[in-house]
């Protein structure tokens, strides 16, 4: 994503907006966002390298995405590709996964983000948004929603919104005739934060430029996005303006848009420093909760709790502190877990420390740096990124 050097940020309290009620079923599903899944996907995204549009790594990322959706149980009929070519000889594909709605099957809520990167592996820009979209698709696969949902992964964003532009102008519209009825486009771009920053808020973006006919509706939906964020995640909100990401071609065609962007900008985008070591996985996890809560609201998910709403992994509530740690690392687990294994590895996967059932871990002998702490119990695992800082 490319952002203006300065933007006008307006406190959410400036606006009055329609109050939304807390829905327990929405919260239960938002709480199914897995820190372990987020951390693993960010690492996997990094491992594919620089995913420049048209490159072999870009194709590898596309295939990785398809494999994820297949593993969640999405069928071949739900998974489609949108190939496009630009610049004479650069070719890539957008990936679209469609989940049909119950009441309005021909009206769509689009949740989207780009998977191409430039210069670096792009773990924040936009492995973060990519991972959240995947996690939302996993959690909501079998949850009835009144509106249909399209989970879309665009390529070519970094070269000028090429993939989203192609989709908006050739799939949503064909020969200037609208083919898809879109309720809302919800874009996630660069929501990784930077490790060490106070990542306790998220920017909620509304359309206040371009066409004016859709501005008021965009602001209303963005106010709802902000409210869902406070209902279903621990994050605060800051209102901001949309700028130069994959929702813009839709806005230019008259669609209503909203989006998330990190509140404290990392400035690692488009550099070799946009790596897993510099991103804040806990922030991505919290943004994921907000996104899942908001997506349910926008698509009007069922409020009836079912067996699929149970949180599968109680280990996700594990707490490891302080972080950064100096000498002692404390481990706090659910009461029902008595036996567990703890491993600390460096970011290359090399084992640094292995302990059984230790809740106070001496890390004074570990050199300064960023590590992964993995807790394993009852055939489940939880992964947390930790910093050792003397």
Secondary structure by P-SEA (a helix, b strand, c coil): cccccbbbbbbccccccccccccaaaaaaaacccaaaaaaaaaaaaaacccccccaaaaaaaaaaaaaaaaaccccccbbbbbbcccccccbbbbbbbbbbcccccccccccccccccccccccccaaaaaaaaaaaaaaccccccbbbbbbbbccccccaaaaaaaaaccccccccccccccbbbbbccccccccccccbbbbbbbccccccaaaaaaaaaaaaaaaaaacccbbbbbbbbccccaaaaaaacccccccccccccccccccccccccccaaaaaaaaaaaaaaaaaaaccccccccccccccccccccccccccccbbbbbcccccccbbbbbbccccccccccccccccccccccbbbbbbbbbccccbbbbbbbbcc
